[in-house]
Every structure is written in structure tokens, then in C-alpha cells.
Amino acid sequence: MRKRNHRSTASRAAVAAVTAAVLGVATLTACDASGGNSPGPKGSTAAAKPSPKPTPAWDTSPRSVAAVGDSITRGFDACTVLSDCPEVSWATGSDAQVKSLAVRLLGKSRARTHSWNYARTGARMADLPAQMARAGAARPELVAVMAGANDACRATAGAMTPVAGFRADFEEALRQLRRAAPKAQVYVMSVPDLKRLWSEGRANPLGKQVWKLGICSSMLADPDAMDAAATARRDAVQQRVEAYNEVLKDVCAKDRRCRSDDGAVFGYRFDEDQLSHWDWFHPSRDGQARLAALAYRGVTAKEPLV
């Protein structure tokens, strides 16, 4: 009897020890699996840290595209003189030579039914909120933006849109979009380098004659004048364009679903082949194709172009 009792007591002790060990391991495992933000033991004074909000992943293959902006996005003077030519638009056109952003992202067939162009020739940033409201109503997955050249291209340098007003209008444009399409992605193209445009176009006698009609006079008036006043005027326009581009980048960075091209369009070293041979100002078909390629590169990049 004593031996039997001794063995029973020993067995019960062994079982108790194993059970305690198993429970201890299970408890540790549960703590490890729950992570650092799990509640502490009852009565613990340690406060739980809130989990950070996840940043939404950028979709590199959106299935619908809307475009807003000005004459560049309407393909003005790319096909016929003094006319819109939306079929060659860098953003939504169907032209095979251009191969627009919409065609590159969606394919030719889907681009015909799932892309929309709300840009307007002559539009300035003040017109963008209304365009964005229309774009938002279509519920696109991506909105492509290119605006600001007309804010710098005025009759005089003094008539350019103030930077503060430019910022306020762009912020309002994004608010208008978010009211109708809160999850739409936005890709913002920078304002082109107008001073390079002057430098390239002034080498062509026909271009200089066309500019006398009043095209972007703040930059292009008296193209051969190199005196201090003309130089200061062109420098003022260039500085304003650079300020606009900083605004586009800064405002876009505050929207979690917005990307800017980080100056890719402004920095592109275009030449005469990329300019319309009717006005030596707007992009030609080739210029529209280059813009489409730049936009596609930015939209499909896994990380923003910085």
C-alpha cells in the first residue's frame, strides 16, 4: 500500500509539473502572437499604443481614367490649326502614334468606354474645381491633371495668377473631387518649362511670326529682345512656373491618394519635333506621345518618382 501510494503521489506531482509547464508555454505563446499592442494583464498600468493608420497602396493598374486641364490635354493645334484634337491627347486620346495614358493602362477597347476628357482650352487653375467636380461624378479610378501653363501665360508678367491664389484653387479642386470620388487616385503633371519653349521656338522664323498674334506674351513677346527688361520679364515668368510646380507637389503630397510627377514634365528636354508646327507652342503629336510616356511611367511606378 505504501509503495502504491508513493507511486500515485509521484505520478500526480509529475502530471502537475507537466501541466504547469504546458500552461506556461501556452501563455507565452499567446502573448507573443498577440503582438505589442495587445492589452496587458488585468490591473496593468501600461497603456495600449494605437495602431498606425495604414497608407493605401497605390494601384498601378487603374481601370478607368478621367483627365482635367487645359489646351495641352485637349490636343490643341496638334492635328489642325487653331482646333482641339482630343484624339491625340496624351491623357485619353485614341491615336496610335500617341498611345495615350488611357490606352497604355486600359487597352484600346476599354479606353473608348472608360476614359473621359474634361479639360478645356484656355482653362486656368481657377477652372479646375469645376472640372474636378465633373470628373468625380464619373467615379474614375484615376484622374490625370495637367494645368497651370495658362496661369503663367498672360498678356503681361504682372497679370500672372498669384501663387497663393493658384494654391487655393488647386486645394479646392481636390476637395471637389473628394466629395464625389473619395477613393480616386490623382496623378499631377508639372507645368512645362516655358523658358525652354521660348529658347527652342525662337529659332524658327515662322514660330516668331505666329507668336506676334499674342501667344503667351508674358514669355514669348519680343522673342529676340535680350535687354535687361526682356530678360527680367522672362525670368519672372520662369520663377512663377517653378513656384506653381512647388505648389502642385506640396498640395498633392498632403492627399494620400495623390502623386505628382516631381517635375518630370518641367525637366523634359523637348525640341522642335515636340512642338506644333502651327503655333510652336503646343505639343505636336510627338510631344503628346512623350507626355503620355512620362505619365505612364509615373502612374505605374511602384514608388513615387522622387
C-alpha positions in Angstrom: 0.0 0.0 0.0 2.7 2.4 0.9 4.6 1.8 -2.4 1.4 2.2 -4.3 0.7 5.5 -2.5 4.2 6.7 -3.1 3.9 6.0 -6.8 0.5 7.7 -7.1 1.8 10.7 -5.3 4.8 10.9 -7.6 2.6 10.5 -10.7 0.3 13.2 -9.6 3.3 15.5 -9.0 4.7 14.8 -12.4 1.4 15.4 -14.1 1.0 18.7 -12.2 4.5 19.8 -13.2 3.9 19.0 -16.9 0.5 20.8 -16.9 2.1 23.9 -15.3 4.8 23.9 -17.9 2.4 23.5 -20.8 0.2 26.3 -19.5 3.2 28.5 -19.1 4.3 27.9 -22.7 0.8 28.4 -23.9 0.6 31.7 -22.1 3.9 32.9 -23.5 2.9 31.9 -27.0 -0.4 33.7 -26.7 1.4 36.9 -25.6 3.9 36.6 -28.5 1.2 36.0 -31.1 -0.9 39.0 -30.0 1.9 41.5 -30.5 3.0 44.6 -28.7 -0.4 46.3 -28.9 -2.4 43.6 -27.1 -3.9 44.6 -23.7 -1.7 44.0 -20.7 -2.8 41.8 -17.7 -5.7 43.0 -15.7 -4.6 45.8 -13.4 -1.7 46.7 -15.6 -0.8 50.4 -15.8 0.8 50.1 -19.3 -1.4 52.0 -21.9 -2.0 50.3 -25.2 -0.5 52.1 -28.2 -2.9 52.8 -31.1 -2.1 51.1 -34.4 -0.9 53.5 -37.1 -3.3 54.0 -40.0 -2.2 52.0 -43.0 -1.2 54.1 -46.0 -3.3 52.9 -49.0 -1.3 51.1 -51.6 -1.0 52.9 -55.0 -2.8 51.0 -57.7 -0.5 50.8 -60.7 -3.3 49.5 -63.0 -6.4 51.6 -62.6 -9.3 50.5 -64.8 -10.7 54.0 -65.7 -9.2 57.4 -66.3 -10.5 60.9 -66.3 -8.4 63.9 -67.5 -8.7 67.6 -66.5 -6.6 70.6 -67.5 -6.2 73.0 -70.5 -5.4 73.0 -74.2 -2.5 70.6 -73.9 -4.8 67.9 -72.6 -7.3 68.7 -75.4 -4.6 68.2 -78.1 -4.9 71.8 -79.4 -3.1 72.5 -82.6 -1.7 69.0 -82.8 -3.9 67.9 -85.8 -5.3 71.1 -87.4 -4.7 74.8 -86.9 -6.5 76.5 -84.0 -8.6 73.5 -83.2 -8.8 70.9 -80.4 -7.8 67.4 -81.3 -8.7 65.2 -78.3 -7.9 62.0 -80.2 -4.2 62.8 -79.8 -4.5 63.9 -76.1 -1.6 62.5 -74.0 -4.2 61.5 -71.4 -7.2 60.0 -73.1 -6.6 60.0 -76.9 -7.1 57.1 -79.3 -4.3 58.0 -81.7 -2.0 55.0 -82.4 1.1 57.2 -82.6 0.5 58.9 -79.3 -0.6 55.8 -77.4 -2.2 57.8 -74.6 -2.1 57.1 -70.9 -5.6 55.7 -71.0 -4.7 53.3 -73.9 -1.5 52.2 -72.2 -3.3 51.5 -68.9 -6.6 50.1 -70.2 -6.1 48.9 -73.8 -7.7 50.5 -76.9 -11.1 48.9 -76.4 -11.6 49.7 -72.8 -10.1 53.2 -73.2 -13.0 54.1 -75.5 -15.6 53.4 -72.8 -13.7 54.0 -69.6 -11.9 57.3 -70.1 -13.2 60.9 -70.1 -11.6 64.2 -71.0 -13.0 67.2 -69.1 -10.1 69.6 -70.0 -10.9 72.9 -71.7 -8.7 75.0 -74.0 -7.8 78.3 -72.2 -8.5 76.9 -68.7 -6.6 78.2 -65.7 -6.3 76.7 -62.3 -9.4 78.7 -61.2 -11.4 76.5 -63.7 -10.1 73.2 -62.2 -12.6 72.8 -59.3 -15.5 72.6 -61.8 -13.6 70.2 -64.0 -12.8 68.0 -60.9 -16.4 68.0 -59.9 -17.4 66.7 -63.3 -14.6 64.1 -63.2 -15.6 62.9 -59.8 -19.2 62.3 -61.0 -17.8 59.7 -63.4 -16.2 57.9 -60.5 -12.9 57.2 -62.2 -10.2 55.2 -60.5 -7.5 57.7 -61.8 -7.7 61.4 -62.5 -4.9 62.8 -64.6 -4.2 66.5 -64.1 -2.2 69.0 -66.2 -2.9 72.7 -65.6 -1.1 75.9 -64.8 0.5 77.0 -68.1 -2.3 79.5 -68.8 -1.8 81.0 -65.3 1.7 82.0 -66.3 0.9 82.7 -70.0 -0.8 86.1 -69.7 -0.7 89.3 -71.6 2.0 90.6 -69.2 4.1 89.1 -66.4 2.1 91.3 -63.9 -1.1 89.6 -64.9 0.0 86.1 -63.9 -2.0 84.2 -61.3 -0.6 84.9 -57.8 0.9 81.8 -56.2 -1.5 82.0 -53.2 -4.5 82.0 -55.5 -3.1 79.2 -57.5 -2.7 77.1 -54.3 -6.2 77.9 -53.1 -7.7 76.9 -56.4 -5.8 73.6 -56.6 -6.7 72.7 -53.0 -10.4 73.5 -53.8 -10.1 71.3 -56.9 -9.0 68.3 -54.8 -11.8 69.0 -52.3 -14.4 68.9 -55.2 -13.0 65.6 -56.4 -13.0 64.0 -52.9 -16.7 64.9 -52.4 -17.7 62.7 -55.3 -14.9 60.2 -55.6 -13.0 59.9 -52.2 -11.0 56.9 -53.4 -10.0 58.1 -56.8 -6.2 58.3 -57.4 -4.8 61.6 -58.8 -1.7 61.9 -60.9 -0.5 65.5 -61.3 1.8 66.6 -64.2 4.0 69.6 -63.7 3.8 72.8 -65.7 6.1 72.7 -68.8 9.3 74.8 -69.0 8.1 77.9 -70.8 11.5 79.4 -71.0 12.8 76.4 -72.9 9.8 76.7 -75.2 10.9 80.3 -76.0 14.5 79.2 -76.5 13.5 76.4 -78.9 10.8 78.2 -80.8 12.6 81.5 -81.4 15.0 79.7 -83.7 12.1 79.3 -86.2 11.1 82.5 -88.2 7.6 81.2 -88.7 7.2 80.5 -85.0 8.2 84.0 -84.1 5.6 85.4 -86.5 2.8 83.3 -85.0 3.8 84.4 -81.5 3.1 88.0 -82.5 -0.6 87.1 -82.5 -0.4 87.1 -78.7 0.5 83.6 -77.7 1.9 83.5 -74.2 3.0 87.1 -74.4 4.4 87.2 -70.9 7.1 84.8 -72.0 7.1 85.0 -75.9 6.6 88.7 -76.7 9.7 90.2 -78.5 11.4 86.9 -78.6 14.7 88.3 -80.0 14.9 91.1 -77.3 17.8 90.4 -75.0 17.8 93.7 -73.0 17.6 93.8 -69.2 13.8 94.4 -69.2 13.1 91.4 -71.5 15.4 89.1 -69.6 13.8 90.2 -66.3 10.3 89.5 -67.7 11.2 86.0 -68.8 12.9 85.3 -65.6 9.8 86.4 -63.6 7.6 84.0 -65.7 10.0 81.2 -65.2 10.2 81.7 -61.4 6.4 81.8 -61.3 6.2 78.5 -63.2 8.7 76.9 -60.7 6.6 78.3 -57.8 3.4 76.7 -59.4 5.2 73.4 -59.6 6.2 73.5 -56.0 2.5 74.2 -55.1 1.3 71.2 -57.2 3.8 68.9 -55.5 3.2 70.2 -51.9 -0.7 70.1 -52.1 -0.6 66.7 -53.8 1.7 65.3 -51.0 -1.0 66.1 -48.4 -3.5 63.9 -50.2 -2.9 60.2 -49.5 -4.2 59.2 -53.0 -2.3 61.8 -55.0 1.1 61.5 -56.8 2.9 64.3 -58.6 5.5 63.8 -61.4 8.1 65.5 -59.3 8.9 67.9 -62.1 9.3 65.3 -64.9 7.4 67.4 -67.5 9.1 70.6 -66.5 12.5 68.9 -66.7 11.9 67.2 -70.1 14.3 68.5 -72.7 11.9 68.8 -75.6 12.9 70.2 -79.0 11.2 71.4 -82.2 9.9 68.0 -83.0 7.7 68.0 -79.9 6.2 71.4 -80.8 3.2 72.1 -83.0 4.4 73.5 -86.3 1.3 75.7 -86.4 2.0 77.7 -83.3 5.4 76.5 -82.0 3.8 76.4 -78.5 1.5 73.5 -78.0 2.8 69.9 -78.2 2.8 68.1 -81.6 1.7 64.5 -81.9 5.2 63.5 -81.0 5.1 65.9 -78.0 1.8 64.4 -76.9 3.3 60.9 -77.1 6.2 62.0 -74.9 3.8 63.3 -72.3 1.9 60.1 -72.4 5.1 58.1 -71.8 6.1 60.3 -68.9 2.6 59.9 -67.3 2.5 56.2 -67.8 5.9 55.8 -66.2 4.8 57.8 -63.1 1.5 56.1 -62.7 2.9 52.5 -63.0 5.9 53.1 -60.8 5.7 51.1 -57.5 7.0 54.1 -55.6 6.5 57.8 -56.3 9.1 59.5 -58.6 11.2 61.5 -56.1 
